[in-house]
C-alpha cells in the first residue's frame, strides 16, 4: 500500500516539475510565440526562409537537401552549409501547421522546454531538487539566452542548448554509473544532433564538454569507460559527415569562405571586464540598431551571474585550504570555474593572438559567442553554491532579484508582416552577398524570369516537362544548334544530359555570369538538368553510413561479453604502461 502511495507522490511531483518547465519556457518566448508576423531580429528571417526551402525540397523528393531553388530566383547551394536540424524539424512542423512563422516560433519553445528538462535531469545527477530547479531558472532566463532570441534571432544556436546536457548525461552514465551501453547511445546521438544543428557550437562547447569528461574520469576512475566516451563522441561527429565534409570543403565556393580563416572573424567585437561587472538593460531595438558597429559595448553577461561565479571561486578556496573538504561536487565546480575563466579570457582582447592561430576557432565570428558555454557553466556553479548554502528563503530572494533584472529584457523590437510566399521565393540571398558564389555577378543582376529556361541563340522551342527543386526535364526541338540558358546559379554538382549523354556547362559568359548555359545540337532531344553528388559529397555520404554502421557495431560489442573483454584489455594495457613509466 505504502509503495503505491510513494509512487503516486513521485508522479505528482514529476508532473508539477514538468508543468513548471512548461511555464518558464512559455514565459521566455511568450511575446512572439503566437504572433502571426515575424519578430524583428538580426537572423530569424534567414532561419524561417531555410525552413521553407527545406520543406519545398522535401516535397520535391530531395533528401539529403543540398539545393534551395527558391533563393534569389536562381537557386542557391546554401543548404549545403546551413543548419540542418532546425531546418528539417521546422519543415516537418510546417507540414502539420502549414505556417512557416508558427513553425519557427514553435522551435524556439521546443528548444526552451527540452533544454530546461534535460538540464534539470543533468543537475539532479549531482545536486538535490531545490538547487537544481534554481539552476534551471538561472540558465533559462540568462541575459545571453534572451539576447539570442530577441536581438539575434539565433534559432540554431539557441536550439543547441538541448544537446549539451544530453551529452553530459551520456558521459555520466558511461563513466560514473558504468552503464556503457545506454551512455554510449545517448552520447553518440546527442553529439550527432549537435553537429547537425550547429557545428560551430562544437567549437564553442568543446572545452566545456572536455571539462566535464575530465570530471567524469576523476569520478569514475576507469580508462576503459573514458575510451567509450571518446569513441561515442568521435562516431557522433563522424556520423554527420554527409553535412560536415561538404561544409568544410565547399564553403570556399562562397565569398564567405574564399578568404583566410580569420577573414570572417570580428576582431573589433571583444568585450571588456565592464561587460561582466556592470548590468544595463537595453531594449532589443537599441541592440538591433548597433549590432554590427558597437555590439560589444552594449551586451552584458549579467552582474548576478558574475557575482556567483567569483563567489564560488572564493568558497572553493576556503573549503580547500581551511576545511580541507573536497568532494565530487567541489571537483565539478572547480573544473567549471577553471574552464569558465578560460571562456572569459576568450572574450577579452588579450586572446586575439589565439584567434589568429587556432584552427576553426575564428569560425565563431564573434568572441562574445563564448557566452553560450559560459552561461551554462555559471548556472552549474550557482546550483553548487545554493546546494552548499542550503538556505532556501535567501535563495528565493536572490532568484526574485535575478528575475527583476532579466525579465524586462524579454521584449520584442516589433514585428514585420511577411507573406508565406516570400519565404519560398526570395528576390535576394537571405544570407547577404557573403553567400553568393565567387563566380556570380552582383545580386541585382538576377531578376525574376517567366520560364525556367529559354533559348539564347538559334531557332527552336522548349517544352518544359518537369521542374523540381534540384532537377529539370525538357523536350527541346532545335531547328539549328541552340544555346540554352537554365535560370539556375551554377554550383559544382550541376550537370546537363542531352539524350542521356553528359554535355559541357558554361557558366562564365559575362552576359550570364554564374548561370547555367549549354549547347543543344539540331534535332529533337530530351534534356535533363540535375544537381548531383560531387566526389566530395559522395565520400561524405559514405562516411556517414560507415560511422553509423560503426556505431551499431560498437553497441553490439559493448552489449556482448566480447566487448567487455576488449575494454578490460584496454584498461590492462594502460595499467601496464603506467607501471612501466613509473619504474
Secondary structure, 3 states (H helix, E strand, C coil): CHHHHHHHHHHHHHHHHHHHHHHHHHHHHHHHHCCCCEECCCCHHHHHHHHHHHHHHHHCCCCCCCCECCCCCCCECHHHCCCHHHHHHHHHHHHHHCCHHHHHHHHHHHHHHHHHHHHHHHHCCCCCHHHHHHHHHHHHCCHHHHHHHHHHCCHHHHHCHHHHHHHHHHHHHHHCCCCHHHHHHHHHHHHHHHHHHCCHHHHHHHHHHHHHHHHHHHHHCCHHHHHHHHHHHHHHHHHCHHHHHHHHHHHHHEHHHHCCCCCCCCCCCCECCHHHHCCCCCCHHHHHHCHHHHHHHCCCCCHHHHHHHHHHHHHHHHHHHCCCCCCHHHHHHHHHHHHHHHHHHHCEHHHHHHHHHCCCHHHHCCHHHHHHHHHHHHHHHHHHHHHHHCCHHHHHHHHHHHHHHHHHHCCCCCEECCCHHHHHCCCCCCCCHHHCECCCCCHHHCCCCCCCEEEEECCEEEEEEEECCCEEEEEEEECCCEEEEEEEECCCCEEEEECCEEECCECCCHHHCCEEEEEECCEEEEEEEEECCCHHHHHHHHHHHHHHHHHHHHHHHHHCHHHHHHHHHHHHHHHHHHHHHHC
